[in-house]
Amino acid sequence: MHIRSRKFIGTLVLLAYVFAYALVAMVLGSVIVIRTPVWLHFVYFPIPVLVWLVPAMLVIPWIPRPA
């Protein structure tokens, strides 16, 4: 597969994943903010920020890999 194809596919995958992940994280975050004490917000919000990096770290090295 050509590098341009990999870049295009990788970009589409990352954009779709970040969009879907952001929606899920916002819904969960809004439920947590409404129903929990403030100290739990400090526990919850760093977790979604770090969790989305795991799939991104798998896709990004795949993009420049030789065919």
C-alpha positions in Angstrom: 0.0 0.0 0.0 1.4 3.4 -0.9 2.3 5.9 1.8 -0.3 8.4 0.5 -3.0 5.7 0.9 -1.9 4.9 4.4 -1.9 8.6 5.4 -5.4 9.0 4.0 -6.8 5.9 5.7 -5.0 6.7 9.0 -6.4 10.2 9.0 -9.9 8.9 8.3 -9.6 6.3 11.1 -8.3 8.8 13.6 -10.9 11.4 12.8 -13.8 8.9 13.0 -12.4 7.5 16.2 -11.9 10.9 17.9 -15.3 12.0 16.9 -17.1 8.9 18.2 -14.9 8.8 21.3 -15.5 12.5 22.1 -19.3 11.9 21.9 -19.1 9.0 24.3 -16.8 10.8 26.7 -19.1 13.8 26.7 -22.2 11.8 27.5 -20.4 9.9 30.3 -18.9 13.1 31.6 -22.2 14.9 31.7 -23.8 12.0 33.6 -20.9 12.0 36.0 -20.9 15.8 36.5 -24.7 15.8 37.2 -24.8 12.9 39.7 -21.5 12.8 41.5 -19.5 14.9 44.0 -16.8 17.3 42.8 -13.9 15.1 43.9 -15.0 12.4 41.5 -14.7 14.8 38.6 -11.0 15.1 39.2 -10.8 11.3 39.0 -12.9 10.9 35.9 -11.8 13.6 33.5 -8.1 12.7 33.3 -9.0 9.2 32.3 -10.8 9.9 29.0 -8.0 12.3 28.1 -5.4 9.5 28.4 -7.5 6.6 27.1 -8.0 7.9 23.6 -4.2 7.9 23.1 -3.9 4.1 23.2 -5.7 3.5 19.8 -4.0 6.6 18.4 -0.6 5.2 19.3 -1.4 2.1 17.4 -2.6 3.9 14.2 0.1 6.5 14.0 3.1 4.2 13.7 1.2 2.1 11.1 1.0 5.1 8.7 4.7 5.5 7.8 5.5 1.8 7.9 6.9 0.4 4.6 4.6 -1.8 2.5 
